[in-house]
């Protein structure tokens, strides 16, 4: 894993991608800091800059997708994937090494822009607790989005497609409140949502095992659980779609950190999503190795 980590970090800085990302990240953060904290006198860097809606669009729909696009899609484009897959390292070491390298680049950028809250602390009153919880939140949230980008890069053939899909997912995450507001409620909508989720899980099982009967078992088990849940929680099914999306929302978990609360359930949720994405990516890479 260490060898993969060093290889990826070297590739990021050799190709200038890391320098371009860091320069863009610092410049954009500096612009938001100047416009919000300096011009208007706001002292909460985490709440007013890191969680600013337009700033988050830049980070999660532009910066991170560009950072994660080269992980696996670039390997395929440059015809170096075979060399990587035949290396004497396990699939989880490949995935984890690439993820940690990308995450390290992000943390370097975050460390550089930490000079801005220091400026506020020196010249004014910085809310320490909110700043710490905000930083914990953005680190966990960004790690989660980088893991999603890793999975998308592993599933796509072209870096451009990886960027577009990752950007769409980032926008979906940020606009989920708007999406939930316009979605229909009712039992049928909830059943359709559960059906799509079950089919998605079944497809992942099929791609991993290439055994149709396992996917069929997943579909049947999912259908039984859904019907059982309906008879057990009939009233919940009336708003099951919106309730499920609100619970699954990564962005809503992030809001808790910005408000100064480090909620253990949100920490576990974000770490779980990160781990699941990396696990699925590992299975994708493992299946590709034996083709």
C-alpha positions as protocol buffer text, in pm:
chain_id: "A"
residue {
  index: 1
  type: UNK
  ca { x: 0 y: 0 z: 0 }
}
residue {
  index: 2
  type: UNK
  ca { x: 285 y: 239 z: 85 }
}
residue {
  index: 3
  type: UNK
  ca { x: 435 y: 179 z: -260 }
}
residue {
  index: 4
  type: UNK
  ca { x: 103 y: 264 z: -428 }
}
residue {
  index: 5
  type: UNK
  ca { x: 64 y: 572 z: -207 }
}
residue {
  index: 6
  type: UNK
  ca { x: 412 y: 699 z: -301 }
}
residue {
  index: 7
  type: UNK
  ca { x: 350 y: 619 z: -668 }
}
residue {
  index: 8
  type: UNK
  ca { x: 23 y: 814 z: -672 }
}
residue {
  index: 9
  type: UNK
  ca { x: 162 y: 1115 z: -486 }
}
residue {
  index: 10
  type: UNK
  ca { x: 455 y: 1127 z: -728 }
}
residue {
  index: 11
  type: UNK
  ca { x: 215 y: 1106 z: -1023 }
}
residue {
  index: 12
  type: UNK
  ca { x: -1 y: 1390 z: -884 }
}
residue {
  index: 13
  type: UNK
  ca { x: 295 y: 1625 z: -846 }
}
residue {
  index: 14
  type: UNK
  ca { x: 479 y: 1514 z: -1161 }
}
residue {
  index: 15
  type: UNK
  ca { x: 174 y: 1578 z: -1379 }
}
residue {
  index: 16
  type: UNK
  ca { x: 117 y: 1921 z: -1218 }
}
residue {
  index: 17
  type: UNK
  ca { x: -237 y: 1812 z: -1125 }
}
residue {
  index: 18
  type: UNK
  ca { x: -168 y: 1857 z: -754 }
}
residue {
  index: 19
  type: UNK
  ca { x: -18 y: 2205 z: -803 }
}
residue {
  index: 20
  type: UNK
  ca { x: -310 y: 2317 z: -1019 }
}
residue {
  index: 21
  type: UNK
  ca { x: -562 y: 2178 z: -769 }
}
residue {
  index: 22
  type: UNK
  ca { x: -390 y: 2336 z: -468 }
}
residue {
  index: 23
  type: UNK
  ca { x: -353 y: 2675 z: -640 }
}
residue {
  index: 24
  type: UNK
  ca { x: -718 y: 2674 z: -743 }
}
residue {
  index: 25
  type: UNK
  ca { x: -833 y: 2556 z: -399 }
}
residue {
  index: 26
  type: UNK
  ca { x: -634 y: 2821 z: -212 }
}
residue {
  index: 27
  type: UNK
  ca { x: -730 y: 3102 z: -450 }
}
residue {
  index: 28
  type: UNK
  ca { x: -1102 y: 3026 z: -442 }
}
residue {
  index: 29
  type: UNK
  ca { x: -1098 y: 2986 z: -63 }
}
residue {
  index: 30
  type: UNK
  ca { x: -913 y: 3316 z: -35 }
}
residue {
  index: 31
  type: UNK
  ca { x: -1174 y: 3490 z: -248 }
}
residue {
  index: 32
  type: UNK
  ca { x: -1458 y: 3359 z: -30 }
}
residue {
  index: 33
  type: UNK
  ca { x: -1265 y: 3453 z: 284 }
}
residue {
  index: 34
  type: UNK
  ca { x: -1213 y: 3809 z: 158 }
}
residue {
  index: 35
  type: UNK
  ca { x: -1570 y: 3857 z: 41 }
}
residue {
  index: 36
  type: UNK
  ca { x: -1739 y: 3708 z: 348 }
}
residue {
  index: 37
  type: UNK
  ca { x: -1510 y: 3734 z: 649 }
}
residue {
  index: 38
  type: UNK
  ca { x: -1316 y: 4050 z: 568 }
}
residue {
  index: 39
  type: UNK
  ca { x: -1579 y: 4257 z: 385 }
}
residue {
  index: 40
  type: UNK
  ca { x: -1871 y: 4166 z: 611 }
}
residue {
  index: 41
  type: UNK
  ca { x: -1683 y: 4099 z: 934 }
}
residue {
  index: 42
  type: UNK
  ca { x: -1804 y: 3742 z: 992 }
}
residue {
  index: 43
  type: UNK
  ca { x: -1576 y: 3555 z: 1232 }
}
residue {
  index: 44
  type: UNK
  ca { x: -1697 y: 3196 z: 1188 }
}
residue {
  index: 45
  type: UNK
  ca { x: -1477 y: 3060 z: 907 }
}
residue {
  index: 46
  type: UNK
  ca { x: -1632 y: 2713 z: 914 }
}
residue {
  index: 47
  type: UNK
  ca { x: -1995 y: 2828 z: 905 }
}
residue {
  index: 48
  type: UNK
  ca { x: -1954 y: 3118 z: 663 }
}
residue {
  index: 49
  type: UNK
  ca { x: -1686 y: 2990 z: 422 }
}
residue {
  index: 50
  type: UNK
  ca { x: -1645 y: 2613 z: 442 }
}
residue {
  index: 51
  type: UNK
  ca { x: -2022 y: 2555 z: 443 }
}
residue {
  index: 52
  type: UNK
  ca { x: -2108 y: 2834 z: 200 }
}
residue {
  index: 53
  type: UNK
  ca { x: -2334 y: 2680 z: -65 }
}
residue {
  index: 54
  type: UNK
  ca { x: -2143 y: 2819 z: -364 }
}
residue {
  index: 55
  type: UNK
  ca { x: -1810 y: 2724 z: -208 }
}
residue {
  index: 56
  type: UNK
  ca { x: -1936 y: 2368 z: -158 }
}
residue {
  index: 57
  type: UNK
  ca { x: -2043 y: 2353 z: -523 }
}
residue {
  index: 58
  type: UNK
  ca { x: -1685 y: 2444 z: -618 }
}
residue {
  index: 59
  type: UNK
  ca { x: -1536 y: 2180 z: -386 }
}
residue {
  index: 60
  type: UNK
  ca { x: -1770 y: 1886 z: -445 }
}
residue {
  index: 61
  type: UNK
  ca { x: -1881 y: 1942 z: -805 }
}
residue {
  index: 62
  type: UNK
  ca { x: -1554 y: 2075 z: -950 }
}
residue {
  index: 63
  type: UNK
  ca { x: -1241 y: 2034 z: -735 }
}
residue {
  index: 64
  type: UNK
  ca { x: -1282 y: 1682 z: -595 }
}
residue {
  index: 65
  type: UNK
  ca { x: -1414 y: 1529 z: -923 }
}
residue {
  index: 66
  type: UNK
  ca { x: -1107 y: 1668 z: -1102 }
}
residue {
  index: 67
  type: UNK
  ca { x: -883 y: 1531 z: -826 }
}
residue {
  index: 68
  type: UNK
  ca { x: -1035 y: 1180 z: -833 }
}
residue {
  index: 69
  type: UNK
  ca { x: -1076 y: 1137 z: -1209 }
}
residue {
  index: 70
  type: UNK
  ca { x: -724 y: 1002 z: -1268 }
}
residue {
  index: 71
  type: UNK
  ca { x: -738 y: 724 z: -1006 }
}
residue {
  index: 72
  type: UNK
  ca { x: -843 y: 436 z: -1231 }
}
residue {
  index: 73
  type: UNK
  ca { x: -992 y: 592 z: -1543 }
}
residue {
  index: 74
  type: UNK
  ca { x: -656 y: 750 z: -1627 }
}
residue {
  index: 75
  type: UNK
  ca { x: -485 y: 412 z: -1583 }
}
residue {
  index: 76
  type: UNK
  ca { x: -718 y: 266 z: -1847 }
}
residue {
  index: 77
  type: UNK
  ca { x: -667 y: 559 z: -2083 }
}
residue {
  index: 78
  type: UNK
  ca { x: -286 y: 538 z: -2061 }
}
residue {
  index: 79
  type: UNK
  ca { x: -290 y: 155 z: -2089 }
}
residue {
  index: 80
  type: UNK
  ca { x: -110 y: 115 z: -1754 }
}
residue {
  index: 81
  type: UNK
  ca { x: -396 y: -68 z: -1581 }
}
residue {
  index: 82
  type: UNK
  ca { x: -258 y: -412 z: -1669 }
}
residue {
  index: 83
  type: UNK
  ca { x: 77 y: -324 z: -1512 }
}
residue {
  index: 84
  type: UNK
  ca { x: -102 y: -206 z: -1197 }
}
residue {
  index: 85
  type: UNK
  ca { x: -328 y: -512 z: -1173 }
}
residue {
  index: 86
  type: UNK
  ca { x: -39 y: -755 z: -1217 }
}
residue {
  index: 87
  type: UNK
  ca { x: 172 y: -586 z: -950 }
}
residue {
  index: 88
  type: UNK
  ca { x: 242 y: -797 z: -636 }
}
residue {
  index: 89
  type: UNK
  ca { x: -9 y: -603 z: -425 }
}
residue {
  index: 90
  type: UNK
  ca { x: -364 y: -691 z: -325 }
}
residue {
  index: 91
  type: UNK
  ca { x: -667 y: -503 z: -467 }
}
residue {
  index: 92
  type: UNK
  ca { x: -740 y: -340 z: -132 }
}
residue {
  index: 93
  type: UNK
  ca { x: -384 y: -205 z: -117 }
}
residue {
  index: 94
  type: UNK
  ca { x: -427 y: -56 z: -465 }
}
residue {
  index: 95
  type: UNK
  ca { x: -759 y: 109 z: -378 }
}
residue {
  index: 96
  type: UNK
  ca { x: -653 y: 229 z: -33 }
}
residue {
  index: 97
  type: UNK
  ca { x: -321 y: 362 z: -161 }
}
residue {
  index: 98
  type: UNK
  ca { x: -491 y: 564 z: -434 }
}
residue {
  index: 99
  type: UNK
  ca { x: -759 y: 690 z: -195 }
}
residue {
  index: 100
  type: UNK
  ca { x: -507 y: 799 z: 68 }
}
residue {
  index: 101
  type: UNK
  ca { x: -295 y: 979 z: -191 }
}
residue {
  index: 102
  type: UNK
  ca { x: -596 y: 1176 z: -315 }
}
residue {
  index: 103
  type: UNK
  ca { x: -711 y: 1242 z: 42 }
}
residue {
  index: 104
  type: UNK
  ca { x: -360 y: 1363 z: 133 }
}
residue {
  index: 105
  type: UNK
  ca { x: -370 y: 1621 z: -149 }
}
residue {
  index: 106
  type: UNK
  ca { x: -703 y: 1746 z: -18 }
}
residue {
  index: 107
  type: UNK
  ca { x: -569 y: 1767 z: 340 }
}
residue {
  index: 108
  type: UNK
  ca { x: -265 y: 1963 z: 221 }
}
residue {
  index: 109
  type: UNK
  ca { x: -499 y: 2219 z: 65 }
}
residue {
  index: 110
  type: UNK
  ca { x: -710 y: 2234 z: 378 }
}
residue {
  index: 111
  type: UNK
  ca { x: -397 y: 2281 z: 590 }
}
residue {
  index: 112
  type: UNK
  ca { x: -282 y: 2572 z: 372 }
}
residue {
  index: 113
  type: UNK
  ca { x: -616 y: 2757 z: 397 }
}
residue {
  index: 114
  type: UNK
  ca { x: -612 y: 2710 z: 775 }
}
residue {
  index: 115
  type: UNK
  ca { x: -414 y: 3033 z: 779 }
}
residue {
  index: 116
  type: UNK
  ca { x: -745 y: 3216 z: 730 }
}
residue {
  index: 117
  type: UNK
  ca { x: -907 y: 3117 z: 1064 }
}
residue {
  index: 118
  type: UNK
  ca { x: -571 y: 3193 z: 1227 }
}
residue {
  index: 119
  type: UNK
  ca { x: -593 y: 3547 z: 1086 }
}
residue {
  index: 120
  type: UNK
  ca { x: -943 y: 3578 z: 1236 }
}
residue {
  index: 121
  type: UNK
  ca { x: -818 y: 3448 z: 1574 }
}
residue {
  index: 122
  type: UNK
  ca { x: -531 y: 3698 z: 1581 }
}
residue {
  index: 123
  type: UNK
  ca { x: -743 y: 3997 z: 1482 }
}
residue {
  index: 124
  type: UNK
  ca { x: -1079 y: 3907 z: 1631 }
}
residue {
  index: 125
  type: UNK
  ca { x: -1287 y: 3646 z: 1810 }
}
residue {
  index: 126
  type: UNK
  ca { x: -1279 y: 3303 z: 1643 }
}
residue {
  index: 127
  type: UNK
  ca { x: -1540 y: 3050 z: 1767 }
}
residue {
  index: 128
  type: UNK
  ca { x: -1298 y: 2765 z: 1843 }
}
residue {
  index: 129
  type: UNK
  ca { x: -1557 y: 2491 z: 1903 }
}
residue {
  index: 130
  type: UNK
  ca { x: -1746 y: 2564 z: 1579 }
}
residue {
  index: 131
  type: UNK
  ca { x: -1421 y: 2582 z: 1384 }
}
residue {
  index: 132
  type: UNK
  ca { x: -1298 y: 2246 z: 1516 }
}
residue {
  index: 133
  type: UNK
  ca { x: -1631 y: 2070 z: 1454 }
}
residue {
  index: 134
  type: UNK
  ca { x: -1652 y: 2234 z: 1111 }
}
residue {
  index: 135
  type: UNK
  ca { x: -1306 y: 2105 z: 1019 }
}
residue {
  index: 136
  type: UNK
  ca { x: -1394 y: 1755 z: 1144 }
}
residue {
  index: 137
  type: UNK
  ca { x: -1710 y: 1769 z: 934 }
}
residue {
  index: 138
  type: UNK
  ca { x: -1543 y: 1883 z: 613 }
}
residue {
  index: 139
  type: UNK
  ca { x: -1267 y: 1621 z: 652 }
}
residue {
  index: 140
  type: UNK
  ca { x: -1521 y: 1339 z: 697 }
}
residue {
  index: 141
  type: UNK
  ca { x: -1753 y: 1473 z: 427 }
}
residue {
  index: 142
  type: UNK
  ca { x: -1470 y: 1523 z: 179 }
}
residue {
  index: 143
  type: UNK
  ca { x: -1327 y: 1178 z: 256 }
}
residue {
  index: 144
  type: UNK
  ca { x: -1670 y: 1035 z: 179 }
}
residue {
  index: 145
  type: UNK
  ca { x: -1694 y: 1224 z: -152 }
}
residue {
  index: 146
  type: UNK
  ca { x: -1339 y: 1121 z: -249 }
}
residue {
  index: 147
  type: UNK
  ca { x: -1435 y: 758 z: -182 }
}
residue {
  index: 148
  type: UNK
  ca { x: -1740 y: 802 z: -408 }
}
residue {
  index: 149
  type: UNK
  ca { x: -1513 y: 954 z: -674 }
}
residue {
  index: 150
  type: UNK
  ca { x: -1276 y: 657 z: -636 }
}
residue {
  index: 151
  type: UNK
  ca { x: -1563 y: 416 z: -701 }
}
residue {
  index: 152
  type: UNK
  ca { x: -1686 y: 615 z: -1002 }
}
residue {
  index: 153
  type: UNK
  ca { x: -1333 y: 629 z: -1148 }
}
residue {
  index: 154
  type: UNK
  ca { x: -1306 y: 253 z: -1101 }
}
residue {
  index: 155
  type: UNK
  ca { x: -1631 y: 193 z: -1289 }
}
residue {
  index: 156
  type: UNK
  ca { x: -1571 y: 427 z: -1583 }
}
residue {
  index: 157
  type: UNK
  ca { x: -1342 y: 402 z: -1884 }
}
residue {
  index: 158
  type: UNK
  ca { x: -1265 y: 771 z: -1947 }
}
residue {
  index: 159
  type: UNK
  ca { x: -1146 y: 1042 z: -1704 }
}
residue {
  index: 160
  type: UNK
  ca { x: -1392 y: 1293 z: -1855 }
}
residue {
  index: 161
  type: UNK
  ca { x: -1684 y: 1061 z: -1785 }
}
residue {
  index: 162
  type: UNK
  ca { x: -1556 y: 1010 z: -1429 }
}
residue {
  index: 163
  type: UNK
  ca { x: -1547 y: 1388 z: -1377 }
}
residue {
  index: 164
  type: UNK
  ca { x: -1899 y: 1436 z: -1513 }
}
residue {
  index: 165
  type: UNK
  ca { x: -2054 y: 1153 z: -1309 }
}
residue {
  index: 166
  type: UNK
  ca { x: -1873 y: 1264 z: -991 }
}
residue {
  index: 167
  type: UNK
  ca { x: -1984 y: 1624 z: -1049 }
}
residue {
  index: 168
  type: UNK
  ca { x: -2346 y: 1514 z: -1098 }
}
residue {
  index: 169
  type: UNK
  ca { x: -2332 y: 1313 z: -776 }
}
residue {
  index: 170
  type: UNK
  ca { x: -2183 y: 1613 z: -593 }
}
residue {
  index: 171
  type: UNK
  ca { x: -2461 y: 1841 z: -721 }
}
residue {
  index: 172
  type: UNK
  ca { x: -2723 y: 1580 z: -629 }
}
residue {
  index: 173
  type: UNK
  ca { x: -2582 y: 1568 z: -275 }
}
residue {
  index: 174
  type: UNK
  ca { x: -2593 y: 1948 z: -240 }
}
residue {
  index: 175
  type: UNK
  ca { x: -2936 y: 1992 z: -401 }
}
residue {
  index: 176
  type: UNK
  ca { x: -3100 y: 1699 z: -222 }
}
residue {
  index: 177
  type: UNK
  ca { x: -3324 y: 1931 z: -18 }
}
residue {
  index: 178
  type: UNK
  ca { x: -3467 y: 2079 z: -339 }
}
residue {
  index: 179
  type: UNK
  ca { x: -3504 y: 1733 z: -493 }
}
residue {
  index: 180
  type: UNK
  ca { x: -3683 y: 1597 z: -186 }
}
residue {
  index: 181
  type: UNK
  ca { x: -3924 y: 1893 z: -192 }
}
residue {
  index: 182
  type: UNK
  ca { x: -4040 y: 1820 z: -547 }
}
residue {
  index: 183
  type: UNK
  ca { x: -4056 y: 1440 z: -522 }
}
residue {
  index: 184
  type: UNK
  ca { x: -4399 y: 1280 z: -479 }
}
residue {
  index: 185
  type: UNK
  ca { x: -4495 y: 1115 z: -152 }
}
residue {
  index: 186
  type: UNK
  ca { x: -4706 y: 809 z: -99 }
}
residue {
  index: 187
  type: UNK
  ca { x: -4683 y: 433 z: -76 }
}
residue {
  index: 188
  type: UNK
  ca { x: -4622 y: 379 z: -448 }
}
residue {
  index: 189
  type: UNK
  ca { x: -4331 y: 626 z: -455 }
}
residue {
  index: 190
  type: UNK
  ca { x: -4174 y: 452 z: -155 }
}
residue {
  index: 191
  type: UNK
  ca { x: -4210 y: 108 z: -316 }
}
residue {
  index: 192
  type: UNK
  ca { x: -4053 y: 238 z: -638 }
}
residue {
  index: 193
  type: UNK
  ca { x: -3759 y: 384 z: -443 }
}
residue {
  index: 194
  type: UNK
  ca { x: -3700 y: 59 z: -251 }
}
residue {
  index: 195
  type: UNK
  ca { x: -3730 y: -134 z: -577 }
}
residue {
  index: 196
  type: UNK
  ca { x: -3460 y: 77 z: -743 }
}
residue {
  index: 197
  type: UNK
  ca { x: -3230 y: 35 z: -441 }
}
residue {
  index: 198
  type: UNK
  ca { x: -3282 y: -343 z: -435 }
}
residue {
  index: 199
  type: UNK
  ca { x: -3217 y: -375 z: -810 }
}
residue {
  index: 200
  type: UNK
  ca { x: -2901 y: -164 z: -775 }
}
residue {
  index: 201
  type: UNK
  ca { x: -2770 y: -390 z: -499 }
}
residue {
  index: 202
  type: UNK
  ca { x: -2858 y: -698 z: -706 }
}
residue {
  index: 203
  type: UNK
  ca { x: -2665 y: -560 z: -1004 }
}
residue {
  index: 204
  type: UNK
  ca { x: -2359 y: -499 z: -785 }
}
residue {
  index: 205
  type: UNK
  ca { x: -2376 y: -859 z: -661 }
}
residue {
  index: 206
  type: UNK
  ca { x: -2401 y: -984 z: -1018 }
}
residue {
  index: 207
  type: UNK
  ca { x: -2106 y: -774 z: -1136 }
}
residue {
  index: 208
  type: UNK
  ca { x: -1900 y: -909 z: -847 }
}
residue {
  index: 209
  type: UNK
  ca { x: -1997 y: -1278 z: -858 }
}
residue {
  index: 210
  type: UNK
  ca { x: -2131 y: -1323 z: -1215 }
}
residue {
  index: 211
  type: UNK
  ca { x: -2392 y: -1553 z: -1060 }
}
residue {
  index: 212
  type: UNK
  ca { x: -2750 y: -1469 z: -1152 }
}
residue {
  index: 213
  type: UNK
  ca { x: -2901 y: -1682 z: -874 }
}
residue {
  index: 214
  type: UNK
  ca { x: -2732 y: -1471 z: -606 }
}
residue {
  index: 215
  type: UNK
  ca { x: -2881 y: -1154 z: -758 }
}
residue {
  index: 216
  type: UNK
  ca { x: -3221 y: -1326 z: -768 }
}
residue {
  index: 217
  type: UNK
  ca { x: -3192 y: -1413 z: -398 }
}
residue {
  index: 218
  type: UNK
  ca { x: -3107 y: -1048 z: -323 }
}
residue {
  index: 219
  type: UNK
  ca { x: -3414 y: -929 z: -515 }
}
residue {
  index: 220
  type: UNK
  ca { x: -3646 y: -1178 z: -343 }
}
residue {
  index: 221
  type: UNK
  ca { x: -3504 y: -1105 z: 3 }
}
residue {
  index: 222
  type: UNK
  ca { x: -3532 y: -731 z: -60 }
}
residue {
  index: 223
  type: UNK
  ca { x: -3892 y: -767 z: -176 }
}
residue {
  index: 224
  type: UNK
  ca { x: -3985 y: -971 z: 132 }
}
residue {
  index: 225
  type: UNK
  ca { x: -3821 y: -718 z: 365 }
}
residue {
  index: 226
  type: UNK
  ca { x: -3996 y: -427 z: 188 }
}
residue {
  index: 227
  type: UNK
  ca { x: -4339 y: -590 z: 208 }
}
residue {
  index: 228
  type: UNK
  ca { x: -4279 y: -683 z: 572 }
}
residue {
  index: 229
  type: UNK
  ca { x: -4174 y: -327 z: 650 }
}
residue {
  index: 230
  type: UNK
  ca { x: -4490 y: -200 z: 480 }
}
residue {
  index: 231
  type: UNK
  ca { x: -4719 y: -408 z: 702 }
}
residue {
  index: 232
  type: UNK
  ca { x: -4514 y: -320 z: 1010 }
}
residue {
  index: 233
  type: UNK
  ca { x: -4481 y: 56 z: 941 }
}
residue {
  index: 234
  type: UNK
  ca { x: -4773 y: 137 z: 709 }
}
residue {
  index: 235
  type: UNK
  ca { x: -4792 y: 502 z: 815 }
}
residue {
  index: 236
  type: UNK
  ca { x: -4420 y: 550 z: 761 }
}
residue {
  index: 237
  type: UNK
  ca { x: -4455 y: 438 z: 399 }
}
residue {
  index: 238
  type: UNK
  ca { x: -4669 y: 745 z: 323 }
}
residue {
  index: 239
  type: UNK
  ca { x: -4354 y: 957 z: 353 }
}
residue {
  index: 240
  type: UNK
  ca { x: -4101 y: 677 z: 318 }
}
residue {
  index: 241
  type: UNK
  ca { x: -3929 y: 823 z: 10 }
}
residue {
  index: 242
  type: UNK
  ca { x: -3858 y: 1166 z: 157 }
}
residue {
  index: 243
  type: UNK
  ca { x: -3774 y: 1020 z: 500 }
}
residue {
  index: 244
  type: UNK
  ca { x: -3524 y: 778 z: 344 }
}
residue {
  index: 245
  type: UNK
  ca { x: -3354 y: 1045 z: 131 }
}
residue {
  index: 246
  type: UNK
  ca { x: -3332 y: 1281 z: 430 }
}
residue {
  index: 247
  type: UNK
  ca { x: -3176 y: 1006 z: 640 }
}
residue {
  index: 248
  type: UNK
  ca { x: -2933 y: 910 z: 363 }
}
residue {
  index: 249
  type: UNK
  ca { x: -2838 y: 1271 z: 291 }
}
residue {
  index: 250
  type: UNK
  ca { x: -2464 y: 1321 z: 337 }
}
residue {
  index: 251
  type: UNK
  ca { x: -2506 y: 1699 z: 326 }
}
residue {
  index: 252
  type: UNK
  ca { x: -2750 y: 1702 z: 619 }
}
residue {
  index: 253
  type: UNK
  ca { x: -2495 y: 1515 z: 831 }
}
residue {
  index: 254
  type: UNK
  ca { x: -2238 y: 1778 z: 739 }
}
residue {
  index: 255
  type: UNK
  ca { x: -2469 y: 2058 z: 860 }
}
residue {
  index: 256
  type: UNK
  ca { x: -2457 y: 1916 z: 1213 }
}
residue {
  index: 257
  type: UNK
  ca { x: -2081 y: 1967 z: 1228 }
}
residue {
  index: 258
  type: UNK
  ca { x: -2107 y: 2323 z: 1101 }
}
residue {
  index: 259
  type: UNK
  ca { x: -2354 y: 2399 z: 1379 }
}
residue {
  index: 260
  type: UNK
  ca { x: -2093 y: 2293 z: 1636 }
}
residue {
  index: 261
  type: UNK
  ca { x: -2221 y: 1943 z: 1711 }
}
residue {
  index: 262
  type: UNK
  ca { x: -2004 y: 1636 z: 1655 }
}
residue {
  index: 263
  type: UNK
  ca { x: -2273 y: 1371 z: 1639 }
}
residue {
  index: 264
  type: UNK
  ca { x: -2140 y: 1017 z: 1679 }
}
residue {
  index: 265
  type: UNK
  ca { x: -2409 y: 873 z: 1451 }
}
residue {
  index: 266
  type: UNK
  ca { x: -2309 y: 1116 z: 1173 }
}
residue {
  index: 267
  type: UNK
  ca { x: -1940 y: 1027 z: 1219 }
}
residue {
  index: 268
  type: UNK
  ca { x: -2021 y: 656 z: 1193 }
}
residue {
  index: 269
  type: UNK
  ca { x: -2248 y: 716 z: 892 }
}
residue {
  index: 270
  type: UNK
  ca { x: -1989 y: 913 z: 694 }
}
residue {
  index: 271
  type: UNK
  ca { x: -1713 y: 664 z: 777 }
}
residue {
  index: 272
  type: UNK
  ca { x: -1946 y: 377 z: 680 }
}
residue {
  index: 273
  type: UNK
  ca { x: -2027 y: 531 z: 340 }
}
residue {
  index: 274
  type: UNK
  ca { x: -1655 y: 583 z: 281 }
}
residue {
  index: 275
  type: UNK
  ca { x: -1576 y: 223 z: 377 }
}
residue {
  index: 276
  type: UNK
  ca { x: -1858 y: 82 z: 161 }
}
residue {
  index: 277
  type: UNK
  ca { x: -1745 y: 277 z: -146 }
}
residue {
  index: 278
  type: UNK
  ca { x: -1386 y: 163 z: -100 }
}
residue {
  index: 279
  type: UNK
  ca { x: -1499 y: -197 z: -45 }
}
residue {
  index: 280
  type: UNK
  ca { x: -1709 y: -197 z: -364 }
}
residue {
  index: 281
  type: UNK
  ca { x: -1417 y: -43 z: -555 }
}
residue {
  index: 282
  type: UNK
  ca { x: -1191 y: -318 z: -422 }
}
residue {
  index: 283
  type: UNK
  ca { x: -1434 y: -583 z: -546 }
}
residue {
  index: 284
  type: UNK
  ca { x: -1449 y: -414 z: -889 }
}
residue {
  index: 285
  type: UNK
  ca { x: -1069 y: -409 z: -915 }
}
residue {
  index: 286
  type: UNK
  ca { x: -1044 y: -768 z: -789 }
}
residue {
  index: 287
  type: UNK
  ca { x: -1292 y: -892 z: -1051 }
}
residue {
  index: 288
  type: UNK
  ca { x: -1104 y: -705 z: -1324 }
}
residue {
  index: 289
  type: UNK
  ca { x: -774 y: -863 z: -1218 }
}
residue {
  index: 290
  type: UNK
  ca { x: -903 y: -1214 z: -1289 }
}
residue {
  index: 291
  type: UNK
  ca { x: -1061 y: -1145 z: -1625 }
}
